[in-house]
Amino acid sequence: MKSITIFAISIVVFVCTWVGWNFRPFMRPGQTICLGSWKFTEHEFQIWQLKKDTITEPFSTSLYTRFRTNEWHQYYLNHQDNFAPRYELDKTNGVILVCRGHKLLGEFDISSGEYVRNGGGVSLEAVFWHNPP
């Protein structure tokens, strides 16, 4: 009986920890968090997550880019996301690879300033900002 109780408590603690980490119920809708900032030559890159008010899709994730001191350009990476600080950017042959963990999401071409999603080859239009969120 004691081992069943310990197992049940362990399951409850695991589920609460998982929900707290992925859904961040303590964050207010509209609150943002910077997951990373990178600089390659004269280009700056930042990845931000925005807390939404939906329970099942609590975050949207965006890539912000700018060249020198120009305005920031926003590209949506995922509008239905969990909290995910595992985004990485890496420069290879004039292209910035955008990855989440070990999965390639897309490529940002430094010369053209175009972001193309992996798989679909769809170029995304940028939204202009003076500053990231």
N, CA, C and O atoms as CSV, one atom per row, in Angstrom:
chain,resi,resn,atom,element,x,y,z
A,1,MET,N,N,0.831,-1.202,0.000
A,1,MET,CA,C,0.000,0.000,0.000
A,1,MET,C,C,0.867,1.253,0.000
A,1,MET,O,O,0.560,2.230,-0.683
A,2,LYS,N,N,1.947,1.217,0.769
A,2,LYS,CA,C,2.835,2.367,0.856
A,2,LYS,C,C,3.490,2.661,-0.494
A,2,LYS,O,O,3.644,3.824,-0.868
A,3,SER,N,N,3.876,1.616,-1.225
A,3,SER,CA,C,4.514,1.819,-2.533
A,3,SER,C,C,3.530,2.385,-3.554
A,3,SER,O,O,3.928,3.166,-4.419
A,4,ILE,N,N,2.271,2.013,-3.472
A,4,ILE,CA,C,1.251,2.564,-4.376
A,4,ILE,C,C,1.051,4.050,-4.094
A,4,ILE,O,O,0.917,4.841,-5.028
A,5,THR,N,N,1.029,4.434,-2.839
A,5,THR,CA,C,0.891,5.846,-2.462
A,5,THR,C,C,2.079,6.664,-2.956
A,5,THR,O,O,1.904,7.758,-3.493
A,6,ILE,N,N,3.277,6.137,-2.775
A,6,ILE,CA,C,4.478,6.839,-3.245
A,6,ILE,C,C,4.455,6.968,-4.761
A,6,ILE,O,O,4.814,8.014,-5.302
A,7,PHE,N,N,4.030,5.902,-5.456
A,7,PHE,CA,C,3.935,5.943,-6.919
A,7,PHE,C,C,2.907,6.979,-7.364
A,7,PHE,O,O,3.169,7.738,-8.296
A,8,ALA,N,N,1.750,7.026,-6.721
A,8,ALA,CA,C,0.695,7.989,-7.082
A,8,ALA,C,C,1.159,9.421,-6.844
A,8,ALA,O,O,0.901,10.303,-7.664
A,9,ILE,N,N,1.839,9.655,-5.733
A,9,ILE,CA,C,2.365,10.998,-5.445
A,9,ILE,C,C,3.424,11.383,-6.472
A,9,ILE,O,O,3.477,12.533,-6.910
A,10,SER,N,N,4.259,10.433,-6.855
A,10,SER,CA,C,5.291,10.699,-7.875
A,10,SER,C,C,4.664,11.087,-9.206
A,10,SER,O,O,5.149,11.997,-9.878
A,11,ILE,N,N,3.598,10.408,-9.590
A,11,ILE,CA,C,2.892,10.727,-10.839
A,11,ILE,C,C,2.317,12.133,-10.778
A,11,ILE,O,O,2.455,12.899,-11.732
A,12,VAL,N,N,1.675,12.482,-9.672
A,12,VAL,CA,C,1.086,13.816,-9.514
A,12,VAL,C,C,2.171,14.896,-9.583
A,12,VAL,O,O,1.986,15.915,-10.248
A,13,VAL,N,N,3.294,14.681,-8.906
A,13,VAL,CA,C,4.398,15.646,-8.936
A,13,VAL,C,C,4.950,15.773,-10.350
A,13,VAL,O,O,5.234,16.884,-10.799
A,14,PHE,N,N,5.108,14.667,-11.055
A,14,PHE,CA,C,5.607,14.696,-12.431
A,14,PHE,C,C,4.670,15.477,-13.349
A,14,PHE,O,O,5.118,16.328,-14.117
A,15,VAL,N,N,3.390,15.193,-13.272
A,15,VAL,CA,C,2.411,15.882,-14.125
A,15,VAL,C,C,2.379,17.376,-13.814
A,15,VAL,O,O,2.356,18.190,-14.737
A,16,CYS,N,N,2.377,17.747,-12.555
A,16,CYS,CA,C,2.370,19.173,-12.182
A,16,CYS,C,C,3.636,19.879,-12.672
A,16,CYS,O,O,3.569,21.010,-13.154
A,17,THR,N,N,4.775,19.221,-12.550
A,17,THR,CA,C,6.032,19.798,-13.033
A,17,THR,C,C,6.007,19.955,-14.537
A,17,THR,O,O,6.428,20.990,-15.055
A,18,TRP,N,N,5.520,18.947,-15.255
A,18,TRP,CA,C,5.453,19.004,-16.717
A,18,TRP,C,C,4.512,20.126,-17.174
A,18,TRP,O,O,4.856,20.890,-18.076
A,19,VAL,N,N,3.352,20.227,-16.570
A,19,VAL,CA,C,2.395,21.289,-16.920
A,19,VAL,C,C,2.996,22.659,-16.612
A,19,VAL,O,O,2.890,23.579,-17.422
A,20,GLY,N,N,3.620,22.795,-15.452
A,20,GLY,CA,C,4.227,24.072,-15.080
A,20,GLY,C,C,5.329,24.495,-16.031
A,20,GLY,O,O,5.444,25.677,-16.357
A,21,TRP,N,N,6.150,23.541,-16.487
A,21,TRP,CA,C,7.256,23.865,-17.397
A,21,TRP,C,C,6.751,24.199,-18.803
A,21,TRP,O,O,7.171,25.201,-19.382
A,22,ASN,N,N,5.859,23.379,-19.359
A,22,ASN,CA,C,5.426,23.555,-20.742
A,22,ASN,C,C,4.382,24.642,-20.931
A,22,ASN,O,O,4.397,25.326,-21.955
A,23,PHE,N,N,3.492,24.822,-19.994
A,23,PHE,CA,C,2.382,25.752,-20.171
A,23,PHE,C,C,2.545,27.050,-19.401
A,23,PHE,O,O,1.840,28.020,-19.681
A,24,ARG,N,N,3.454,27.095,-18.440
A,24,ARG,CA,C,3.749,28.309,-17.672
A,24,ARG,C,C,2.479,29.025,-17.200
A,24,ARG,O,O,2.263,30.181,-17.564
A,25,PRO,N,N,1.639,28.367,-16.402
A,25,PRO,CA,C,0.379,28.994,-15.988
A,25,PRO,C,C,0.574,30.240,-15.134
A,25,PRO,O,O,-0.357,31.032,-14.989
A,26,PHE,N,N,1.749,30.431,-14.572
A,26,PHE,CA,C,2.014,31.597,-13.728
A,26,PHE,C,C,2.339,32.849,-14.541
A,26,PHE,O,O,2.405,33.942,-13.979
A,27,MET,N,N,2.545,32.709,-15.864
A,27,MET,CA,C,2.807,33.883,-16.708
A,27,MET,C,C,1.483,34.502,-17.158
A,27,MET,O,O,0.515,33.790,-17.426
A,28,ARG,N,N,1.453,35.826,-17.237
A,28,ARG,CA,C,0.264,36.539,-17.701
A,28,ARG,C,C,0.191,36.502,-19.229
A,28,ARG,O,O,1.233,36.582,-19.880
A,29,PRO,N,N,-0.993,36.385,-19.820
A,29,PRO,CA,C,-1.120,36.509,-21.273
A,29,PRO,C,C,-0.568,37.859,-21.731
A,29,PRO,O,O,-0.819,38.888,-21.103
A,30,GLY,N,N,0.177,37.844,-22.818
A,30,GLY,CA,C,0.801,39.058,-23.325
A,30,GLY,C,C,2.232,39.244,-22.854
A,30,GLY,O,O,2.969,40.063,-23.403
A,31,GLN,N,N,2.626,38.492,-21.847
A,31,GLN,CA,C,4.004,38.580,-21.351
A,31,GLN,C,C,4.940,37.883,-22.343
A,31,GLN,O,O,4.580,36.867,-22.937
A,32,THR,N,N,6.142,38.439,-22.516
A,32,THR,CA,C,7.105,37.870,-23.451
A,32,THR,C,C,8.376,37.449,-22.720
A,32,THR,O,O,8.682,37.932,-21.630
A,33,ILE,N,N,9.101,36.537,-23.356
A,33,ILE,CA,C,10.369,36.087,-22.820
A,33,ILE,C,C,11.339,35.881,-23.981
A,33,ILE,O,O,10.998,35.255,-24.985
A,34,CYS,N,N,12.547,36.413,-23.833
A,34,CYS,CA,C,13.578,36.261,-24.856
A,34,CYS,C,C,14.284,34.923,-24.623
A,34,CYS,O,O,14.838,34.686,-23.550
A,35,LEU,N,N,14.260,34.053,-25.634
A,35,LEU,CA,C,14.879,32.739,-25.516
A,35,LEU,C,C,16.337,32.737,-25.942
A,35,LEU,O,O,17.087,31.824,-25.597
A,36,GLY,N,N,16.739,33.757,-26.691
A,36,GLY,CA,C,18.135,33.801,-27.120
A,36,GLY,C,C,18.406,34.993,-28.011
A,36,GLY,O,O,17.506,35.532,-28.654
A,37,SER,N,N,19.662,35.389,-28.034
A,37,SER,CA,C,20.102,36.517,-28.844
A,37,SER,C,C,21.429,36.123,-29.487
A,37,SER,O,O,22.333,35.627,-28.815
A,38,TRP,N,N,21.534,36.352,-30.808
A,38,TRP,CA,C,22.729,35.975,-31.559
A,38,TRP,C,C,23.134,37.128,-32.455
A,38,TRP,O,O,22.298,37.942,-32.849
A,39,LYS,N,N,24.420,37.195,-32.777
A,39,LYS,CA,C,24.922,38.201,-33.717
A,39,LYS,C,C,25.902,37.509,-34.665
A,39,LYS,O,O,26.882,36.902,-34.233
A,40,PHE,N,N,25.619,37.612,-35.955
A,40,PHE,CA,C,26.484,37.088,-37.003
A,40,PHE,C,C,26.816,38.244,-37.934
A,40,PHE,O,O,25.923,38.817,-38.559
A,41,THR,N,N,28.082,38.583,-38.028
A,41,THR,CA,C,28.561,39.757,-38.773
A,41,THR,C,C,27.771,40.980,-38.321
A,41,THR,O,O,27.822,41.340,-37.145
A,42,GLU,N,N,27.046,41.624,-39.227
A,42,GLU,CA,C,26.283,42.828,-38.864
A,42,GLU,C,C,24.795,42.549,-38.686
A,42,GLU,O,O,23.991,43.480,-38.621
A,43,HIS,N,N,24.428,41.288,-38.607
A,43,HIS,CA,C,23.031,40.887,-38.408
A,43,HIS,C,C,22.817,40.467,-36.965
A,43,HIS,O,O,23.627,39.749,-36.380
A,44,GLU,N,N,21.696,40.936,-36.399
A,44,GLU,CA,C,21.294,40.527,-35.055
A,44,GLU,C,C,20.042,39.664,-35.163
A,44,GLU,O,O,19.174,39.909,-36.001
A,45,PHE,N,N,19.961,38.653,-34.306
A,45,PHE,CA,C,18.829,37.741,-34.279
A,45,PHE,C,C,18.388,37.538,-32.834
A,45,PHE,O,O,19.217,37.418,-31.932
A,46,GLN,N,N,17.086,37.503,-32.628
A,46,GLN,CA,C,16.527,37.196,-31.315
A,46,GLN,C,C,15.308,36.307,-31.513
A,46,GLN,O,O,14.566,36.461,-32.483
A,47,ILE,N,N,15.109,35.381,-30.589
A,47,ILE,CA,C,13.902,34.553,-30.593
A,47,ILE,C,C,13.134,34.853,-29.313
A,47,ILE,O,O,13.668,34.786,-28.206
A,48,TRP,N,N,11.854,35.188,-29.507
A,48,TRP,CA,C,10.969,35.551,-28.396
A,48,TRP,C,C,9.748,34.642,-28.399
A,48,TRP,O,O,9.293,34.176,-29.444
A,49,GLN,N,N,9.234,34.405,-27.195
A,49,GLN,CA,C,7.958,33.724,-27.058
A,49,GLN,C,C,6.972,34.664,-26.373
A,49,GLN,O,O,7.317,35.373,-25.428
A,50,LEU,N,N,5.744,34.654,-26.870
A,50,LEU,CA,C,4.647,35.465,-26.346
A,50,LEU,C,C,3.628,34.539,-25.704
A,50,LEU,O,O,3.133,33.612,-26.345
A,51,LYS,N,N,3.317,34.786,-24.450
A,51,LYS,CA,C,2.315,33.983,-23.734
A,51,LYS,C,C,0.937,34.383,-24.232
A,51,LYS,O,O,0.579,35.561,-24.229
A,52,LYS,N,N,0.163,33.381,-24.661
A,52,LYS,CA,C,-1.198,33.615,-25.132
A,52,LYS,C,C,-2.182,33.213,-24.040
A,52,LYS,O,O,-1.789,32.649,-23.019
A,53,ASP,N,N,-3.458,33.505,-24.258
A,53,ASP,CA,C,-4.457,33.199,-23.240
A,53,ASP,C,C,-5.132,31.844,-23.445
A,53,ASP,O,O,-6.071,31.512,-22.721
A,54,THR,N,N,-4.668,31.052,-24.427
A,54,THR,CA,C,-5.243,29.724,-24.632
A,54,THR,C,C,-4.476,28.689,-23.818
A,54,THR,O,O,-3.267,28.817,-23.627
A,55,ILE,N,N,-5.161,27.687,-23.349
A,55,ILE,CA,C,-4.541,26.673,-22.498
A,55,ILE,C,C,-3.769,25.651,-23.316
A,55,ILE,O,O,-2.666,25.258,-22.935
A,56,THR,N,N,-4.337,25.213,-24.442
A,56,THR,CA,C,-3.704,24.142,-25.207
A,56,THR,C,C,-2.560,24.616,-26.098
A,56,THR,O,O,-1.706,23.813,-26.474
A,57,GLU,N,N,-2.524,25.884,-26.438
A,57,GLU,CA,C,-1.448,26.457,-27.263
A,57,GLU,C,C,-0.969,27.731,-26.575
A,57,GLU,O,O,-1.296,28.832,-27.018
A,58,PRO,N,N,-0.200,27.595,-25.502
A,58,PRO,CA,C,0.063,28.743,-24.637
A,58,PRO,C,C,1.059,29.773,-25.165
A,58,PRO,O,O,1.131,30.872,-24.616
A,59,PHE,N,N,1.827,29.462,-26.206
A,59,PHE,CA,C,2.844,30.403,-26.678
A,59,PHE,C,C,2.847,30.512,-28.195
A,59,PHE,O,O,2.485,29.573,-28.903
A,60,SER,N,N,3.261,31.673,-28.677
A,60,SER,CA,C,3.655,31.831,-30.078
A,60,SER,C,C,5.127,32.229,-30.061
A,60,SER,O,O,5.573,32.954,-29.171
A,61,THR,N,N,5.875,31.750,-31.050
A,61,THR,CA,C,7.317,31.958,-31.087
A,61,THR,C,C,7.683,32.691,-32.364
A,61,THR,O,O,7.211,32.340,-33.445
A,62,SER,N,N,8.530,33.719,-32.239
A,62,SER,CA,C,8.927,34.528,-33.387
A,62,SER,C,C,10.433,34.729,-33.427
A,62,SER,O,O,11.106,34.778,-32.397
A,63,LEU,N,N,10.935,34.843,-34.641
A,63,LEU,CA,C,12.328,35.197,-34.895
A,63,LEU,C,C,12.355,36.666,-35.293
A,63,LEU,O,O,11.616,37.083,-36.185
A,64,TYR,N,N,13.204,37.450,-34.635
A,64,TYR,CA,C,13.389,38.855,-34.967
A,64,TYR,C,C,14.793,39.025,-35.534
A,64,TYR,O,O,15.765,38.507,-34.985
A,65,THR,N,N,14.884,39.761,-36.645
A,65,THR,CA,C,16.188,39.996,-37.278
A,65,THR,C,C,16.331,41.479,-37.597
A,65,THR,O,O,15.347,42.191,-37.799
A,66,ARG,N,N,17.586,41.923,-37.635
A,66,ARG,CA,C,17.848,43.272,-38.134
A,66,ARG,C,C,19.285,43.336,-38.637
A,66,ARG,O,O,20.169,42.620,-38.166
A,67,PHE,N,N,19.484,44.217,-39.606
A,67,PHE,CA,C,20.795,44.442,-40.202
A,67,PHE,C,C,21.284,45.794,-39.719
A,67,PHE,O,O,20.619,46.812,-39.907
A,68,ARG,N,N,22.442,45.794,-39.101
A,68,ARG,CA,C,23.031,46.994,-38.481
A,68,ARG,C,C,22.043,47.599,-37.500
A,68,ARG,O,O,21.673,46.951,-36.521
A,69,THR,N,N,21.610,48.824,-37.741
A,69,THR,CA,C,20.673,49.477,-36.808
A,69,THR,C,C,19.307,49.712,-37.441
A,69,THR,O,O,18.553,50.569,-36.982
A,70,ASN,N,N,18.985,48.968,-38.478
A,70,ASN,CA,C,17.679,49.105,-39.119
A,70,ASN,C,C,16.573,48.559,-38.222
A,70,ASN,O,O,16.835,48.048,-37.133
A,71,GLU,N,N,15.335,48.675,-38.695
A,71,GLU,CA,C,14.198,48.164,-37.940
A,71,GLU,C,C,14.262,46.646,-37.841
A,71,GLU,O,O,14.869,45.977,-38.678
A,72,TRP,N,N,13.632,46.123,-36.817
A,72,TRP,CA,C,13.552,44.681,-36.636
A,72,TRP,C,C,12.494,44.106,-37.569
A,72,TRP,O,O,11.473,44.743,-37.826
A,73,HIS,N,N,12.738,42.905,-38.074
A,73,HIS,CA,C,11.778,42.168,-38.890
A,73,HIS,C,C,11.361,40.936,-38.095
A,73,HIS,O,O,12.207,40.239,-37.536
A,74,GLN,N,N,10.074,40.672,-38.046
A,74,GLN,CA,C,9.547,39.538,-37.286
A,74,GLN,C,C,9.080,38.450,-38.243
A,74,GLN,O,O,8.393,38.724,-39.227
A,75,TYR,N,N,9.464,37.202,-37.941
A,75,TYR,CA,C,9.009,36.028,-38.678
A,75,TYR,C,C,8.434,35.045,-37.663
A,75,TYR,O,O,9.104,34.680,-36.697
A,76,TYR,N,N,7.181,34.615,-37.885
A,76,TYR,CA,C,6.592,33.621,-36.991
A,76,TYR,C,C,7.263,32.279,-37.205
A,76,TYR,O,O,7.368,31.802,-38.335
A,77,LEU,N,N,7.713,31.675,-36.131
A,77,LEU,CA,C,8.244,30.315,-36.190
A,77,LEU,C,C,7.157,29.307,-35.856
A,77,LEU,O,O,7.069,28.245,-36.472
A,78,ASN,N,N,6.332,29.650,-34.874
A,78,ASN,CA,C,5.269,28.743,-34.459
A,78,ASN,C,C,4.222,29.539,-33.690
A,78,ASN,O,O,4.554,30.213,-32.715
A,79,HIS,N,N,2.973,29.470,-34.111
A,79,HIS,CA,C,1.925,30.196,-33.387
A,79,HIS,C,C,1.197,29.300,-32.388
A,79,HIS,O,O,0.327,29.773,-31.656
A,80,GLN,N,N,1.542,28.017,-32.350
A,80,GLN,CA,C,0.952,27.077,-31.400
A,80,GLN,C,C,2.090,26.299,-30.750
A,80,GLN,O,O,2.447,25.210,-31.198
A,81,ASP,N,N,2.644,26.861,-29.707
A,81,ASP,CA,C,3.871,26.313,-29.145
A,81,ASP,C,C,3.761,26.152,-27.637
A,81,ASP,O,O,2.945,26.801,-26.982
A,82,ASN,N,N,4.592,25.281,-27.105
A,82,ASN,CA,C,4.807,25.196,-25.665
A,82,ASN,C,C,6.054,26.005,-25.346
A,82,ASN,O,O,6.763,26.436,-26.255
A,83,PHE,N,N,6.327,26.213,-24.068
A,83,PHE,CA,C,7.545,26.894,-23.682
A,83,PHE,C,C,8.728,26.056,-24.179
A,83,PHE,O,O,8.825,24.870,-23.867
A,84,ALA,N,N,9.624,26.675,-24.954
A,84,ALA,CA,C,10.703,25.918,-25.590
A,84,ALA,C,C,11.979,26.742,-25.684
A,84,ALA,O,O,12.203,27.417,-26.689
A,85,PRO,N,N,12.813,26.698,-24.662
A,85,PRO,CA,C,14.048,27.478,-24.711
A,85,PRO,C,C,15.162,26.824,-25.524
A,85,PRO,O,O,16.302,27.286,-25.477
A,86,ARG,N,N,14.861,25.760,-26.269
A,86,ARG,CA,C,15.890,25.007,-26.964
A,86,ARG,C,C,16.117,25.462,-28.406
A,86,ARG,O,O,16.525,24.649,-29.235
A,87,TYR,N,N,15.874,26.692,-28.722
A,87,TYR,CA,C,16.128,27.199,-30.072
A,87,TYR,C,C,17.604,27.548,-30.215
A,87,TYR,O,O,18.225,28.076,-29.293
A,88,GLU,N,N,18.152,27.245,-31.381
A,88,GLU,CA,C,19.555,27.550,-31.674
A,88,GLU,C,C,19.672,28.106,-33.081
A,88,GLU,O,O,18.918,27.723,-33.976
A,89,LEU,N,N,20.619,29.010,-33.272
A,89,LEU,CA,C,20.941,29.540,-34.599
A,89,LEU,C,C,22.404,29.238,-34.883
A,89,LEU,O,O,23.252,29.307,-33.994
A,90,ASP,N,N,22.686,28.900,-36.142
A,90,ASP,CA,C,24.047,28.558,-36.534
A,90,ASP,C,C,24.291,29.070,-37.953
A,90,ASP,O,O,23.438,28.912,-38.827
A,91,LYS,N,N,25.447,29.677,-38.179
A,91,LYS,CA,C,25.777,30.213,-39.500
A,91,LYS,C,C,26.539,29.170,-40.312
A,91,LYS,O,O,27.524,28.601,-39.842
A,92,THR,N,N,26.068,28.923,-41.546
A,92,THR,CA,C,26.693,27.983,-42.459
A,92,THR,C,C,26.581,28.514,-43.880
A,92,THR,O,O,25.472,28.653,-44.397
A,93,ASN,N,N,27.695,28.809,-44.515
A,93,ASN,CA,C,27.725,29.237,-45.923
A,93,ASN,C,C,26.778,30.389,-46.237
A,93,ASN,O,O,26.030,30.315,-47.212
A,94,GLY,N,N,26.793,31.433,-45.449
A,94,GLY,CA,C,25.962,32.604,-45.711
A,94,GLY,C,C,24.498,32.428,-45.364
A,94,GLY,O,O,23.668,33.269,-45.710
A,95,VAL,N,N,24.178,31.339,-44.683
A,95,VAL,CA,C,22.803,31.052,-44.287
A,95,VAL,C,C,22.778,30.824,-42.779
A,95,VAL,O,O,23.661,30.167,-42.228
A,96,ILE,N,N,21.770,31.366,-42.125
A,96,ILE,CA,C,21.575,31.120,-40.696
A,96,ILE,C,C,20.534,30.018,-40.559
A,96,ILE,O,O,19.390,30.164,-40.990
A,97,LEU,N,N,20.953,28.912,-39.951
A,97,LEU,CA,C,20.049,27.794,-39.723
A,97,LEU,C,C,19.315,28.019,-38.406
A,97,LEU,O,O,19.941,28.274,-37.377
A,98,VAL,N,N,17.996,27.924,-38.438
A,98,VAL,CA,C,17.172,28.086,-37.248
A,98,VAL,C,C,16.677,26.702,-36.840
A,98,VAL,O,O,15.955,26.041,-37.587
A,99,CYS,N,N,17.080,26.273,-35.635
A,99,CYS,CA,C,16.752,24.924,-35.170
A,99,CYS,C,C,16.053,24.983,-33.819
A,99,CYS,O,O,16.307,25.867,-33.000
A,100,ARG,N,N,15.180,24.029,-33.614
A,100,ARG,CA,C,14.580,23.802,-32.289
A,100,ARG,C,C,15.040,22.420,-31.858
A,100,ARG,O,O,14.594,21.407,-32.396
A,101,GLY,N,N,15.936,22.391,-30.882
A,101,GLY,CA,C,16.580,21.132,-30.531
A,101,GLY,C,C,17.440,20.701,-31.706
A,101,GLY,O,O,18.324,21.440,-32.140
A,102,HIS,N,N,17.183,19.508,-32.220
A,102,HIS,CA,C,17.932,19.011,-33.376
A,102,HIS,C,C,17.123,19.107,-34.670
A,102,HIS,O,O,17.560,18.608,-35.707
A,103,LYS,N,N,15.955,19.739,-34.621
A,103,LYS,CA,C,15.086,19.836,-35.797
A,103,LYS,C,C,15.293,21.177,-36.501
A,103,LYS,O,O,15.159,22.236,-35.886
A,104,LEU,N,N,15.618,21.124,-37.785
A,104,LEU,CA,C,15.789,22.336,-38.590
A,104,LEU,C,C,14.413,22.903,-38.931
A,104,LEU,O,O,13.585,22.224,-39.538
A,105,LEU,N,N,14.178,24.162,-38.530
A,105,LEU,CA,C,12.896,24.815,-38.817
A,105,LEU,C,C,12.931,25.605,-40.107
A,105,LEU,O,O,11.942,25.660,-40.839
A,106,GLY,N,N,14.085,26.225,-40.388
A,106,GLY,CA,C,14.183,27.044,-41.584
A,106,GLY,C,C,15.554,27.669,-41.702
A,106,GLY,O,O,16.442,27.449,-40.878
A,107,GLU,N,N,15.698,28.465,-42.767
A,107,GLU,CA,C,16.975,29.113,-43.046
A,107,GLU,C,C,16.747,30.583,-43.344
A,107,GLU,O,O,15.794,30.957,-44.027
A,108,PHE,N,N,17.637,31.408,-42.819
A,108,PHE,CA,C,17.622,32.839,-43.108
A,108,PHE,C,C,18.814,33.139,-44.002
A,108,PHE,O,O,19.962,32.957,-43.597
A,109,ASP,N,N,18.543,33.599,-45.223
A,109,ASP,CA,C,19.603,33.930,-46.172
A,109,ASP,C,C,20.101,35.336,-45.866
A,109,ASP,O,O,19.351,36.306,-45.982
A,110,ILE,N,N,21.369,35.445,-45.476
A,110,ILE,CA,C,21.923,36.738,-45.080
A,110,ILE,C,C,21.952,37.719,-46.241
A,110,ILE,O,O,21.676,38.903,-46.049
A,111,SER,N,N,22.278,37.254,-47.440
A,111,SER,CA,C,22.408,38.183,-48.575
A,111,SER,C,C,21.064,38.752,-49.026
A,111,SER,O,O,20.987,39.927,-49.385
A,112,SER,N,N,20.006,37.946,-49.013
A,112,SER,CA,C,18.701,38.426,-49.479
A,112,SER,C,C,17.798,38.883,-48.338
A,112,SER,O,O,16.827,39.601,-48.574
A,113,GLY,N,N,18.102,38.478,-47.098
A,113,GLY,CA,C,17.244,38.821,-45.971
A,113,GLY,C,C,15.947,38.055,-45.964
A,113,GLY,O,O,14.960,38.517,-45.392
A,114,GLU,N,N,15.926,36.881,-46.595
A,114,GLU,CA,C,14.712,36.084,-46.722
A,114,GLU,C,C,14.761,34.877,-45.792
A,114,GLU,O,O,15.773,34.180,-45.721
A,115,TYR,N,N,13.661,34.635,-45.081
A,115,TYR,CA,C,13.541,33.458,-44.229
A,115,TYR,C,C,12.657,32.449,-44.942
A,115,TYR,O,O,11.549,32.773,-45.370
A,116,VAL,N,N,13.157,31.211,-45.067
A,116,VAL,CA,C,12.417,30.150,-45.752
A,116,VAL,C,C,12.243,28.980,-44.790
A,116,VAL,O,O,13.211,28.489,-44.209
A,117,ARG,N,N,11.001,28.545,-44.634
A,117,ARG,CA,C,10.718,27.403,-43.760
A,117,ARG,C,C,11.259,26.121,-44.378
A,117,ARG,O,O,11.284,25.963,-45.599
A,118,ASN,N,N,11.689,25.219,-43.517
A,118,ASN,CA,C,12.174,23.917,-43.958
A,118,ASN,C,C,11.003,23.061,-44.423
A,118,ASN,O,O,9.934,23.074,-43.813
A,119,GLY,N,N,11.207,22.328,-45.490
A,119,GLY,CA,C,10.181,21.408,-45.973
A,119,GLY,C,C,9.278,22.026,-47.019
A,119,GLY,O,O,9.194,21.521,-48.138
A,120,GLY,N,N,8.600,23.107,-46.675
A,120,GLY,CA,C,7.665,23.709,-47.610
A,120,GLY,C,C,8.303,24.685,-48.577
A,120,GLY,O,O,7.741,24.974,-49.633
A,121,GLY,N,N,9.480,25.197,-48.222
A,121,GLY,CA,C,10.143,26.167,-49.076
A,121,GLY,C,C,9.402,27.483,-49.167
A,121,GLY,O,O,9.621,28.252,-50.103
A,122,VAL,N,N,8.526,27.756,-48.208
A,122,VAL,CA,C,7.722,28.966,-48.235
A,122,VAL,C,C,8.506,30.110,-47.601
A,122,VAL,O,O,8.978,30.013,-46.469
A,123,SER,N,N,8.632,31.191,-48.356
A,123,SER,CA,C,9.265,32.383,-47.816
A,123,SER,C,C,8.229,33.155,-47.022
A,123,SER,O,O,7.106,33.362,-47.480
A,124,LEU,N,N,8.610,33.573,-45.844
A,124,LEU,CA,C,7.670,34.298,-44.994
A,124,LEU,C,C,7.913,35.789,-45.077
A,124,LEU,O,O,9.058,36.242,-45.085
A,125,GLU,N,N,6.842,36.547,-45.139
A,125,GLU,CA,C,6.944,37.994,-45.127
A,125,GLU,C,C,7.248,38.470,-43.718
A,125,GLU,O,O,6.732,37.931,-42.739
A,126,ALA,N,N,8.072,39.465,-43.632
A,126,ALA,CA,C,8.438,40.010,-42.325
A,126,ALA,C,C,7.462,41.097,-41.908
A,126,ALA,O,O,6.918,41.817,-42.745
A,127,VAL,N,N,7.249,41.205,-40.611
A,127,VAL,CA,C,6.512,42.305,-40.012
A,127,VAL,C,C,7.567,43.227,-39.412
A,127,VAL,O,O,8.509,42.750,-38.779
A,128,PHE,N,N,7.427,44.535,-39.598
A,128,PHE,CA,C,8.456,45.476,-39.157
A,128,PHE,C,C,8.164,45.995,-37.755
A,128,PHE,O,O,7.022,46.308,-37.419
A,129,TRP,N,N,9.219,46.081,-36.940
A,129,TRP,CA,C,9.140,46.562,-35.568
A,129,TRP,C,C,10.300,47.507,-35.333
A,129,TRP,O,O,11.357,47.368,-35.949
A,130,HIS,N,N,10.107,48.469,-34.444
A,130,HIS,CA,C,11.232,49.313,-34.034
A,130,HIS,C,C,12.083,48.585,-33.004
A,130,HIS,O,O,13.301,48.758,-32.968
A,131,ASN,N,N,11.451,47.778,-32.175
A,131,ASN,CA,C,12.160,46.996,-31.153
A,131,ASN,C,C,11.445,45.665,-30.991
A,131,ASN,O,O,10.244,45.567,-31.246
A,132,PRO,N,N,12.183,44.628,-30.562
A,132,PRO,CA,C,11.485,43.385,-30.224
A,132,PRO,C,C,10.569,43.615,-29.029
A,132,PRO,O,O,10.648,44.656,-28.377
A,133,PRO,N,N,9.705,42.656,-28.740
A,133,PRO,CA,C,8.745,42.868,-27.648
A,133,PRO,C,C,9.437,43.109,-26.342
A,133,PRO,O,O,8.778,43.306,-25.321
